Amino acid sequence: MKKVAILGATGLVGQRFVQLLSSHPFFEISALAASDNSSGKKYREAVHWQLETPPPARISEMVVRNCRPDFEADYVLSALPSDVAGPIEAELAAAGYVVFSNASSHRLDQDVPVVVPEVNLDHLNLIHSQKTKGKIITNPNCSTTGLVMALKPIMDKFGLEAVEVVTMQAISGAGYPGVSSLDIMDNIIPDIKNEEEKIQREAKKILGERKPDRIEPASFSLEAQCNRVPVVDGHLLSVFVRTEEKVTLDEVVRALAEFKSLPGLKLPTAPENPLIYRSEPEAPQPRLHRNSGGGMSVSIGRLVKVADRQIRFVALVHNTIRGAAGCALLNAEAYDLLMG
């Protein structure tokens, strides 16, 4: 079993890491780390547990540590807030740890890949440009993850000229305690700090072309508008696409169905069907469909052909699983199999 340390273990994404690793076939939690306020406490005392299944008894009794490079661990999974993650992750990489980060701090660094394995697994090779003893590998913003998964088969078959996306993002995306109840109840907030810029930059990096020492961003135009809505989990995206080639709905549905999870790799966190097309007129919905594929599948519906080279659709991604902890864990599994 490979040993894994979790940074930011008391937050919502850190809790998802604990949940996903509780019965993992070849990773085990060896250390939990968080802020100075939590350090020295048993995990059950430090965490305000928010998930539907309790943490394993062994993990509950573990003592939370500081985020210092002295873990007995093969890999580090980081759920640290972006405002503190940057220097901590860099220190760990310098000390020789392979860090799989959910934070935005290093996503746009020239030599750091932003990876969604089904979409751009080959970008992992960018780590060979990193000069540190260890490495940093990131996954994207939670909405970006769902967007690029939906766009990848369309781009491969028809090309992309322009994309516009409007997001309706769950409150768990803001962490815990997150958005004030007086702000979000009976309300929609049409602004999430830095979210639109993250989507626009990260999606084009993920769907770009790998060069020896960098990623050449994709050339299609991309605009985003992000909204916070009173849903606990599950980001819904309304996506408008202009393609380079003419499309038919049957071809799009076929391309979505043929988009499979990393054939031959058999990674335990990878869903059998990363994209699920739902033809029901009222699908997808966060409450009904966010846990598809164990929360790792993106559901797509409301597919409409607007013109010969224009379509629109709705995509749903579970933001704390596929959009955060699950994607980072899948990156760690892929790295371990291919490079570990």
C-alpha positions as CSV (number, residue, x, y, z in Angstrom):
1,M,0.0,0.0,0.0
2,K,1.2,3.5,-0.8
3,K,1.0,6.0,2.0
4,V,-0.8,9.3,1.4
5,A,-0.8,12.5,3.4
6,I,-3.8,14.9,3.2
7,L,-3.3,18.6,3.6
8,G,-6.3,20.7,4.5
9,A,-7.8,17.5,5.9
10,T,-10.5,19.2,8.0
11,G,-12.2,21.2,5.1
12,L,-14.9,19.9,2.8
13,V,-12.5,18.7,0.1
14,G,-10.2,17.2,2.7
15,Q,-13.2,15.3,4.1
16,R,-13.9,14.0,0.6
17,F,-10.3,12.8,0.4
18,V,-10.8,10.9,3.7
19,Q,-14.0,9.4,2.5
20,L,-12.7,8.3,-0.9
21,L,-9.5,6.8,0.6
22,S,-11.3,5.0,3.4
23,S,-11.4,1.7,1.4
24,H,-8.9,2.4,-1.4
25,P,-7.3,-0.7,-2.8
26,F,-3.7,0.6,-2.9
27,F,-3.5,3.9,-1.1
28,E,-3.8,4.4,2.7
29,I,-3.9,7.6,4.8
30,S,-0.7,8.0,6.7
31,A,-1.0,11.6,7.9
32,L,-3.5,14.4,8.2
33,A,-2.5,18.0,8.2
34,A,-4.3,21.3,8.6
35,S,-3.9,24.8,10.1
36,D,-2.3,25.6,13.4
37,N,-5.8,25.8,14.9
38,S,-6.3,22.1,14.2
39,S,-2.7,20.9,14.7
40,G,-2.2,18.6,17.8
41,K,-5.9,17.6,18.0
42,K,-7.4,14.3,17.2
43,Y,-9.1,14.4,13.8
44,R,-12.5,13.9,15.4
45,E,-12.0,16.9,17.6
46,A,-10.6,19.1,14.8
47,V,-13.1,18.4,12.0
48,H,-16.7,19.6,11.6
49,W,-17.7,16.5,9.6
50,Q,-20.2,17.3,6.9
51,L,-20.5,14.1,4.8
52,E,-23.1,11.4,4.8
53,T,-20.8,8.6,5.9
54,P,-18.7,9.0,9.1
55,P,-14.9,8.9,8.9
56,P,-13.3,5.6,9.7
57,A,-12.5,5.0,13.4
58,R,-8.7,4.8,12.7
59,I,-8.7,8.1,10.9
60,S,-10.9,9.8,13.7
61,E,-8.2,9.0,16.2
62,M,-5.3,10.3,14.1
63,V,-3.6,13.4,15.4
64,V,-3.7,16.4,13.0
65,R,-0.3,17.8,12.1
66,N,1.2,21.0,10.7
67,C,1.7,21.2,6.9
68,R,5.5,20.6,7.1
69,P,7.6,18.4,4.9
70,D,8.1,15.7,7.5
71,F,5.4,13.2,6.5
72,E,6.0,9.5,6.1
73,A,4.1,9.5,2.7
74,D,4.6,8.5,-0.9
75,Y,2.1,11.1,-2.1
76,V,0.5,14.3,-0.8
77,L,-3.1,15.2,-1.6
78,S,-3.7,18.9,-1.0
79,A,-7.0,20.5,-0.2
80,L,-5.5,23.7,1.1
81,P,-7.1,27.0,0.4
82,S,-5.4,28.7,-2.5
83,D,-4.3,31.7,-0.4
84,V,-2.0,29.5,1.6
85,A,-1.3,26.5,-0.7
86,G,1.3,28.0,-2.9
87,P,4.4,28.2,-0.7
88,I,3.5,25.1,1.3
89,E,3.1,22.9,-1.8
90,A,6.3,24.4,-3.3
91,E,8.2,23.5,-0.1
92,L,6.9,20.0,-0.2
93,A,7.8,19.5,-3.8
94,A,11.3,20.8,-3.1
95,A,11.6,18.3,-0.3
96,G,10.8,15.5,-2.7
97,Y,7.1,14.9,-2.3
98,V,4.8,14.4,-5.3
99,V,1.9,16.8,-4.5
100,F,-1.6,16.4,-6.1
101,S,-3.2,19.8,-5.6
102,N,-6.8,20.9,-5.7
103,A,-5.7,24.6,-5.2
104,S,-5.3,27.1,-7.9
105,S,-1.9,28.4,-6.7
106,H,0.2,26.6,-9.3
107,R,-2.3,25.7,-12.1
108,L,-1.0,28.4,-14.4
109,D,2.7,27.8,-13.7
110,Q,4.3,27.0,-17.1
111,D,5.8,23.6,-15.9
112,V,2.8,22.4,-13.9
113,P,0.1,20.3,-15.6
114,V,-3.6,20.8,-15.0
115,V,-4.9,17.3,-15.5
116,V,-8.3,15.7,-16.0
117,P,-7.1,12.1,-16.8
118,E,-9.8,11.2,-19.4
119,V,-9.1,14.5,-21.2
120,N,-5.4,15.2,-21.2
121,L,-3.5,12.4,-19.5
122,D,-0.5,13.1,-21.7
123,H,0.0,16.5,-20.0
124,L,1.4,14.6,-17.0
125,N,4.7,14.5,-18.9
126,L,5.0,18.2,-18.3
127,I,6.3,17.4,-14.8
128,H,9.7,16.4,-16.4
129,S,10.2,20.2,-16.9
130,Q,10.0,20.8,-13.1
131,K,13.4,21.2,-11.5
132,T,12.4,20.2,-8.0
133,K,13.1,16.8,-6.4
134,G,9.4,16.3,-6.0
135,K,6.6,17.4,-8.4
136,I,3.3,19.3,-8.4
137,I,0.3,18.1,-10.4
138,T,-3.0,20.0,-10.2
139,N,-6.6,19.4,-11.1
140,P,-8.7,22.3,-12.3
141,N,-11.5,24.4,-10.8
142,C,-14.6,22.3,-10.2
143,S,-16.7,23.9,-12.9
144,T,-13.8,23.7,-15.4
145,T,-13.6,19.9,-14.8
146,G,-17.2,19.3,-15.9
147,L,-16.8,21.8,-18.8
148,V,-13.7,20.2,-20.3
149,M,-15.0,16.7,-19.9
150,A,-18.1,17.7,-21.9
151,L,-16.2,19.6,-24.5
152,K,-13.4,17.1,-25.2
153,P,-15.3,14.6,-27.4
154,I,-17.0,17.5,-29.2
155,M,-13.6,19.2,-29.9
156,D,-12.1,16.0,-31.1
157,K,-14.8,15.3,-33.6
158,F,-16.0,18.7,-34.7
159,G,-13.4,21.2,-33.5
160,L,-14.2,24.2,-31.3
161,E,-14.5,27.8,-32.5
162,A,-16.2,29.5,-29.5
163,V,-17.7,28.4,-26.1
164,E,-19.9,30.4,-23.8
165,V,-20.8,28.9,-20.4
166,V,-23.1,30.1,-17.5
167,T,-22.6,28.2,-14.3
168,M,-25.0,27.6,-11.4
169,Q,-22.6,26.6,-8.6
170,A,-23.4,24.8,-5.3
171,I,-22.7,26.4,-2.0
172,S,-20.3,23.6,-1.0
173,G,-17.9,25.0,-3.6
174,A,-17.3,27.9,-1.1
175,G,-16.2,25.5,1.6
176,Y,-17.4,25.4,5.2
177,P,-19.0,27.5,6.6
178,G,-18.9,29.1,3.2
179,V,-21.7,31.5,2.1
180,S,-23.8,33.1,4.8
181,S,-27.4,31.7,4.9
182,L,-28.7,35.2,4.8
183,D,-26.9,35.8,1.5
184,I,-27.9,32.5,-0.3
185,M,-31.3,31.5,1.0
186,D,-34.1,32.6,-1.4
187,N,-31.4,34.1,-3.6
188,I,-28.8,33.7,-6.4
189,I,-25.5,35.5,-6.2
190,P,-24.3,36.4,-9.7
191,D,-20.6,36.7,-8.8
192,I,-18.0,34.2,-7.5
193,K,-14.6,35.8,-7.0
194,N,-12.0,34.9,-9.7
195,E,-14.2,32.0,-10.9
196,E,-14.8,33.2,-14.4
197,E,-11.1,33.9,-15.0
198,K,-10.2,30.4,-13.7
199,I,-12.6,28.7,-16.1
200,Q,-11.4,30.7,-19.1
201,R,-7.7,30.2,-18.5
202,E,-7.7,26.6,-17.1
203,A,-10.0,25.1,-19.8
204,K,-7.9,26.4,-22.6
205,K,-4.7,25.1,-20.9
206,I,-6.3,21.6,-20.4
207,L,-7.6,21.4,-24.0
208,G,-4.3,22.9,-25.4
209,E,-1.4,21.1,-27.0
210,R,1.5,19.8,-25.0
211,K,4.9,21.1,-26.0
212,P,8.2,19.8,-24.5
213,D,8.3,22.4,-21.7
214,R,4.8,24.0,-21.7
215,I,1.2,23.8,-22.8
216,E,0.1,25.9,-25.8
217,P,-3.5,27.0,-24.9
218,A,-6.3,26.0,-27.2
219,S,-7.3,28.8,-29.6
220,F,-11.1,28.8,-29.4
221,S,-12.7,31.8,-27.6
222,L,-14.2,31.1,-24.2
223,E,-16.5,33.3,-22.0
224,A,-18.0,32.4,-18.6
225,Q,-20.5,33.9,-16.2
226,C,-20.7,32.3,-12.8
227,N,-23.5,32.3,-10.2
228,R,-23.8,30.8,-6.7
229,V,-27.2,29.1,-6.1
230,P,-28.8,27.5,-3.1
231,V,-27.9,23.9,-3.9
232,V,-25.6,21.9,-1.5
233,D,-23.7,19.8,-4.0
234,G,-23.5,19.8,-7.8
235,H,-22.6,22.5,-10.3
236,L,-24.9,22.9,-13.3
237,L,-23.4,24.5,-16.5
238,S,-25.4,25.9,-19.4
239,V,-23.0,25.6,-22.4
240,F,-23.2,27.2,-25.8
241,V,-20.8,25.8,-28.4
242,R,-19.8,26.9,-32.0
243,T,-17.9,24.2,-33.8
244,E,-15.5,24.3,-36.7
245,E,-17.4,21.5,-38.6
246,K,-21.1,20.9,-39.1
247,V,-22.7,18.8,-36.4
248,T,-25.8,16.5,-36.1
249,L,-27.3,15.6,-32.7
250,D,-26.9,11.9,-33.4
251,E,-23.2,12.4,-34.0
252,V,-22.8,14.5,-30.8
253,V,-24.7,11.9,-28.7
254,R,-22.5,9.1,-30.2
255,A,-19.3,11.1,-29.5
256,L,-20.4,11.5,-25.8
257,A,-21.2,7.8,-25.5
258,E,-17.9,6.7,-27.0
259,F,-15.9,8.9,-24.5
260,K,-14.6,6.2,-22.1
261,S,-12.5,6.2,-19.0
262,L,-8.9,5.5,-19.6
263,P,-9.2,2.1,-21.4
264,G,-6.6,-0.4,-20.1
265,L,-5.6,1.5,-17.0
266,K,-8.3,0.2,-14.7
267,L,-8.0,3.0,-12.1
268,P,-10.2,2.4,-9.1
269,T,-11.7,5.9,-8.9
270,A,-12.4,6.2,-12.7
271,P,-16.1,5.7,-13.6
272,E,-17.0,3.3,-16.3
273,N,-18.8,6.1,-18.2
274,P,-17.3,9.5,-17.5
275,L,-20.0,11.2,-19.5
276,I,-23.7,10.1,-19.2
277,Y,-26.1,11.5,-21.8
278,R,-29.6,12.0,-20.3
279,S,-32.4,12.4,-22.8
280,E,-35.2,13.2,-20.3
281,P,-36.4,16.8,-20.8
282,E,-35.8,17.8,-17.2
283,A,-32.3,16.3,-16.8
284,P,-29.8,16.6,-15.4
285,Q,-30.6,17.8,-11.9
286,P,-28.2,18.2,-9.0
287,R,-30.3,16.3,-6.4
288,L,-31.1,13.4,-8.8
289,H,-27.9,13.0,-10.8
290,R,-24.8,14.4,-9.0
291,N,-23.8,11.0,-7.6
292,S,-23.8,9.3,-10.9
293,G,-20.7,7.1,-11.3
294,G,-20.0,7.5,-7.6
295,G,-19.9,11.3,-8.2
296,M,-17.2,10.9,-10.8
297,S,-19.5,11.0,-14.0
298,V,-20.6,14.2,-15.6
299,S,-24.2,14.2,-16.7
300,I,-25.2,15.9,-20.0
301,G,-28.7,16.8,-21.2
302,R,-30.9,19.4,-22.9
303,L,-28.8,18.9,-26.1
304,V,-30.2,21.2,-28.8
305,K,-28.8,22.0,-32.3
306,V,-29.1,25.8,-32.8
307,A,-27.5,25.9,-36.3
308,D,-25.3,23.8,-38.5
309,R,-22.3,24.6,-36.3
310,Q,-23.9,25.5,-33.1
311,I,-25.2,23.4,-30.2
312,R,-26.2,24.0,-26.6
313,F,-26.5,21.7,-23.7
314,V,-26.5,21.4,-19.9
315,A,-23.8,19.6,-17.9
316,L,-23.8,18.6,-14.2
317,V,-20.6,17.9,-12.2
318,H,-20.4,16.9,-8.5
319,N,-18.1,19.7,-7.4
320,T,-16.5,18.2,-4.3
321,I,-16.0,14.7,-5.8
322,R,-15.3,14.8,-9.6
323,G,-14.6,18.6,-9.4
324,A,-12.2,18.4,-6.5
325,A,-11.0,15.4,-4.4
326,G,-12.0,12.7,-6.9
327,C,-10.1,14.3,-9.7
328,A,-7.0,14.8,-7.6
329,L,-7.2,11.2,-6.4
330,L,-7.6,9.9,-10.0
331,N,-4.5,11.9,-11.0
332,A,-2.6,10.2,-8.2
333,E,-3.8,6.8,-9.4
334,A,-2.7,7.6,-12.9
335,Y,0.7,8.9,-11.8
336,D,1.3,5.9,-9.6
337,L,0.5,3.5,-12.4
338,L,2.4,5.3,-15.1
339,M,5.3,7.0,-13.3
340,G,5.3,6.0,-9.7
